[in-house]
């Protein structure tokens, strides 16, 4: 006998089961059609003993320290930095566009305040904004 039945052991089901068990001190039966918890964010060792992401890579992003603290009870973190570069005029530039992108693209050394002035001096008026390009212009 259980106090709760939760169907689905992905993120939502796993967290809900843990919270009910640890905070309410009630019993939970957590079921899933897969043989593991964590949904698609599941790692396992293959036949060669190499840790793999069975359902593809997963990257976690948050600015909330309380979420990091909570999840750190259940996992160890691997530091990862994801950087996207675009090839523009023979240069590899960071995307989304930031201060470094503009400085490298135009050979400048602007600070944040100067970047605002730079953009203001080149701003064009678009009467009818209909596309992503219109927004950038």
C-alpha positions, -999 to 999 in steps of 0.1 A, spaced: 0 0 0 12 35 -9 -1 69 -1 6 82 -36 9 67 -71 28 88 -96 29 77 -133 59 90 -151 95 92 -137 107 121 -158 117 154 -142 82 163 -129 73 129 -116 107 123 -100 108 157 -82 72 153 -71 78 118 -57 110 130 -38 92 161 -24 62 140 -11 85 114 4 110 138 20 87 167 30 53 150 38 69 117 49 43 98 28 50 67 7 51 70 -31 50 44 -58 67 59 -89 61 40 -121 74 45 -156 75 25 -188 113 29 -188 135 11 -163 150 43 -149 141 77 -135 151 110 -150 132 109 -183 154 118 -213 182 132 -190 195 97 -184 231 85 -185 242 49 -185 273 28 -193 274 11 -226 289 -24 -232 324 -9 -234 320 8 -200 317 43 -215 292 67 -200 267 77 -227 235 98 -230 210 72 -242 185 98 -255 210 125 -266 230 151 -248 214 172 -220 225 206 -208 211 222 -177 207 260 -174 195 280 -145 203 312 -127 187 300 -95 211 289 -68 183 272 -48 176 249 -78 213 241 -81 214 233 -44 183 211 -45 195 191 -75 230 188 -61 216 164 -35 211 139 -63 238 144 -88 273 156 -94 279 184 -119 302 185 -149 313 219 -159 304 227 -194 305 259 -215 285 260 -247 297 286 -272 281 292 -305 302 308 -333 290 321 -366 312 325 -397 309 361 -409 332 376 -435 359 349 -427 357 355 -389 342 332 -362 320 354 -340 300 347 -309 263 343 -312 239 356 -298 254 390 -307 272 406 -278 298 433 -271 326 409 -282 308 401 -314 306 438 -324 342 446 -314 356 416 -333 334 421 -364 342 458 -368 378 458 -352 367 480 -323 374 482 -286 341 496 -273 328 493 -238 291 488 -230 282 525 -230 301 531 -262 282 502 -278 249 519 -270 262 550 -289 275 528 -317 241 512 -322 222 545 -319 244 561 -346 235 532 -370 199 527 -361 174 526 -389 137 531 -386 115 502 -397 79 513 -401 63 479 -402 82 453 -381 73 419 -396 104 397 -395 133 389 -372 155 409 -395 133 440 -390 137 437 -353 175 436 -356 176 466 -379 
